[in-house]
């Protein structure tokens, strides 16, 4: 029977931000060492997760997981930590993201945006809920991104290697088919059967939380004991196959977006795009600059670039294709300040996809356009925007609907 371990931590002590610090709970685990363990234990593939700690360099952590995937012969499926590179990461080698409510502090504004980006690109979130009100936390995530696939790590159990609270979690979340349950550090075959009875094996996946169990049990630990929790459960072979392989396969190895969208993604601006961004601004023709009122906005754009806020770059077939910039306004609305595509990327339908992304992240938004900008005005109208006022400058509104 094939096995995917959906919860393995990979990371090195040298990635800690302070030189005299080591990873919490002695979690250091190299991908080279883990590949050897996989071979001995009959693991087909594994989702490799970052170390969840704010004292651990996020970029170095994600880079190491990227390296692991490169050398893992298709066996290692990296899951990234949340940061401003989330769009780039999940559109490259990463199969999803991990959020640890206990050890990571992310502002609500940033978290909401990350969740919507994951939902838009149809990539799953593995989350470790905080100690209290776990069901409430999951429902809070779904309130932001209702279609996001969420994998509740450890089934949301309380104390380690117990089923504390799991039954309540299963019952409270059974009505949400996109909430899945992962078995690591539950350690109880009866709980696995209970999960199958309440939500079905199609929503349960195997995880080990390696190397945590090794640290917890010491010399008594055996990796295959984690697998035996599923194998010894009083469930059918089909249910065991779902838990050990099929559920994770459907969750992490599915086609995340339509084939026609795979070559385009939108990412938050960072300094690595500065040269391409400056070249684009310099290459715009007079009509583009007039439509954008660029002469009056350039200092604000430069300030957003320095702060790396409010600007999103458009990447098509690996090339910088343009950008859009937004700014917040009262009453929860975002204002689309500019949307620009380089001339060679126009006429490919990219603007519609960019607007679709923008509406997902900012479902209540406003746009101001020049009345002579027929192309942009037609685009907005086709995407469900309503022109609410204006003659020379038109004011458009989109208020949370779908098109």
Secondary structure, DSSP 4 states (H G I P E B T S, - for coil): ---EEEEEE-B-GGGBSSTT---GGG--B-HHHHHHHHHHHT--EEEEE----TTB-HHHHHHHHHHHHHHTTT-EEEEEEPSTTHHHHHTTT--EEEEETTT----HHHHHHHHHHHHHTT-EEEEE--SS-HHHHHHHHHHH-TT--EEEGGGG-SSTTS-TTHHHHHHHHTT-TTEEEE-TTT--HHHHHHHHHHT-GGGEE----BTHHHHHHGGG--HHHHHHHHHTSSS-HHHHHIIIIIHHHHHHSS--S-GGGTTEEEEE--GGGHHHHHHHHHH--HHHHHHHTHHHHHHHHHHHHHHT-SEEEEEETTEEEEEEEEEE-GGG-EEEEEEEE-GGGTTSSHHHHHHHHHHHH-SEEEEEEETT-HHHHHHHHHTT-EEEE-SSEEEEEEES---
